[in-house]
Amino acid sequence: MTTLIFLLLAVAGLLMVLRREAGAPPAIAVMAGFGILSWIFASGWLAFVLLAGAVVTAVCGMPGLRRSWLTPRIFAAFKKAAPKVSETEQVALDAGTVGWDGEIFTGQPDWHKLLSNRNTGLTDEEQAFVDNQAAKAASMCNAWDVAVERADLPPELWEFIKKEKFLGMIIPKEYGGLEFSAKAQSAVLQRLASNETLMVSVGVPNSLGPGELLVKYGTEEQKNHYLPRLADGRDIPCFGLTGPRAGSDATSLPDTGIVCKQKVDGKEVVGLRLNFEKRWITLAPIATVVGLAFRMFDPDGLLGEEKDLGITCALIPRNTKGMDIGRRHCPVGSPFMNGPIIGKDVFIPLDYIIGGPEMAGQGWRMLVECLSVGRCITLPSGAAGAAAAAVGTAGGFTRVRRQFNTPVADMEGVQEPLARIAGLSYITQASVNQTANMVDNGEKPAVPSAILKSQLTEMQRDVLTDAMDVHGGKTVTLGPRNYLGIGYAGAAVSITVEGANIMTRSLMIFGQGAIRCHPYVLDELAAKDKDDVNAFDKAFFGHAGLIFGNAARSLTQAFGVGRPDVPFDAVTRRHAQAVARFSAAFGLCSDAAMTSLGSQLKMRELISARLGDMLANLYMASMVLKQWHETQPVEGEKTLVQYTLDFLLYRTEVALDELLQNLPNRPLAWALRALTLPLGRRWQRPHDDATREVAQAITRDTALRAKLMEQAWTEPGEGEFQNPVARYNALLKDYDRAESLYRKVNKAHAKGQLPAEALHPEQKVEEALKAELISKEDAEFMRAYEAEVLDMLHVDDFPFDAFARQKDSVIEHNAA
């Protein structure tokens, strides 16, 4: 028994030291101390094991001892096994910054770092623009009118967008732009997301495109000429990157620019002869200036000895000879301006290169640096805005839609998707708002941008699917009244563009994060490249300490021991502690996967994807925690925040479990399971009670419903384009009065107090008035209320030949 006690005490002491990553001396002291005590009071074999461990730790853990014999051997093996980082991968790794994503890799995230940059919201100028110009723009279009009748935005809306400088949100004021913060850009796009075509048309010029590239890299001459014209819409930009043979793999551009000489206005000019074929280029059909990415070659050495200068970006006016632009693609569900651009022997002077000739070959670096910001704003903001609008429409519709004499919102089968809509909306808003705040504080979040782009657009698709389901026949029938179907059909566009989600999830999130965000891997690779054994020793054994530390933290915290102190209230404290626990498990499994698979990990995309899923869910959970910490909660929000965190942590644990089921090295997987999931999976999907409470909150006139829709377009529409969210909000304000009258007349009908043939609600109301069961005021109220409800339930119908483009091909099935 004494031996067992000493063994347990020694293990507990070592776990304490390892959890804190205190280094070799404390570990040596624990083993040596308990070894001596065991020798005196307990067992000789335990003493031998502990003292031997102390000696091995001293030899391996003390820099002065190990560097003479151990480190060189490990370094030699590492240089053979380490994956080679390509030039394009290195550029991507060097772009952007590491923030909270790096903290998750440590296994012991510092919450104070996350909370140090408080999201203070928008300036008065920015908020006024969101409330006025953005709301006005949203009110000027209707999905059916844009997608079917025009296949374009209305001309007055285009004029309004240009006049109010929507296309110049990122352009500095000195050049005539709005110079909005990232948070403001996101807020504008969330407001415009009620119409996908509108959001894309405004979002793309403010994301990856000539404007951002010019601001960051353009020459003064280029800035002075183009930026004012881009800001006020005199120039419409597009950017040609992808093509038939280079979609998500944008580094494999087959488009070329050959340095050559050509006479222009009688003078010989050194320039570029371009040949290119681009596809899927947003705004191309109406663009007046084309940003173009191509591979630049100098075969005759006109600029120097280097023949292959690499990817380069240039600006080309639309009317440049040899460039064919103007035809259109038809994006599924949302016909925003998108089309091909083809160039045959297009000659441009060298000063068309963005940044001038000295930026030749710097295009890939320029693009990935811009992507690290733009990708976490535009499409994620559209996803958050679409989800907020779905809260408004799905919540409103299911409350006023009655089946079996009850609102469908009270049916549990409907409440499940309603709660998901609310939960995913909360996650998307917190993630995009807090990440935009990081951008405003100087970060260029490359890995979080990949997380947000892929995860939030997938959530958008899930939200819209659930919204379609709860609407039933209302939204599967297209027409001007259908406020959901066209956006639902267009959700696949966001999934595919700016890096397809399949590729982003399986390659980019963990593939970049494992090197970029890991506390030691970059240092190890840098030491390899420099052949610096001392730098490698420091990085490698720091890495080893991290592995042991994460193993100890994973095990102890799984049993509830040593939970970290977190700066959150009682509502979310256990969730924050779980994020920290899974951070340790994620860090441990990341190192295990990289060590056991080595360079093969690039090809084991399912393993990489599950590690990426863990990182993504932990990141989004952290953003939810920060949002909750910084904002004033409203009634019902406590349940919603717990619902979302339960959901994200459940997904994290599922990803961990599936990773361990599929890790090729089975003994390693068993050991990892013992350390990370010793008690099995503990997190469950949100409880049914939470589901019911959240669903009830978003289907009534509540503070929580209003908070979830803060960034959505909720103002009444103008003219013929009425806002369905505003109409549902008005109905919900009167719902309690209407519901009490529904119950009264339905009860009277069931008792036979009203004629049996009075089946419609309107008939019941009139008969109840005749029977003096309700007052004239109540009857008048119900006539107006039920007329508005019926109008919201109606769908459109059309002439028989309305959908045939060739009218003479229509078959007259019932012709006399």
Protein Blocks (a to p, Z undefined) as FASTA:
>chain_A
ZZmmmmmmmmmmmmmmmmnonojklmmmmmmmmmmmmmmmmcfklmmmmmmmmmmmmmmm
mmklmmmmmmmmmmmmmmmmpccddfklmmmmmgocddfkmmmmnopacfklmmmmcceb
jafklmmmmmmmmmmmmmmpcfklmmmmnopacfklmmmmmmnommmmmpcfklopaopa
fklmmmmmmmmmmpmklmmmmmmmmmccfklmmmmmmcfklmmmmmmmmmnomaccdddf
bdfklcklmmlccbdcddddddeehiacdddddddddehiehklmpcbdcdddddddfko
pnbmblbgbjcdddddfklghiachiacddehiacdcdddddehiacdfklpghijmlgo
ilmmmmmmmmmmmmmmmmmmmmmmmmmmmmmmmmmmmmmpcgehiafklpmklmmmmmmm
mmmmmmmmmmmmmmmmmmmnopacfklmmmmmmmmmmmmmmmmmmmmmmnmmmlmpgcjk
lmklmmmmmmmmmmmggoifklmmmmmmmmmmmmmmpmklmmmmmmmmnopaklmmmmmm
mmmmmmmmmmmmmmmmmnopaiacdfbdfklmmmmmmmmmmmmmmmmmmmmmmmmnmmml
mmmmmlmmmmmmmmmmmmmmmmmmmmmmmpccdehklmmmmmmmmmmmmmmmmmmmmmmm
mgmblmlmmmmmmmmmmnopfbdcddfklmmmmmmmmmcccfklmmmmmmpcfbdcehjl
ccfklmmmmmmmmmmmmmmmmmmmmmmmmnopacfklmbfklmmmmmmmnopacfklmmm
mmmmmmmmmmmmpccdddfklmpmblmlpccfkbZZ
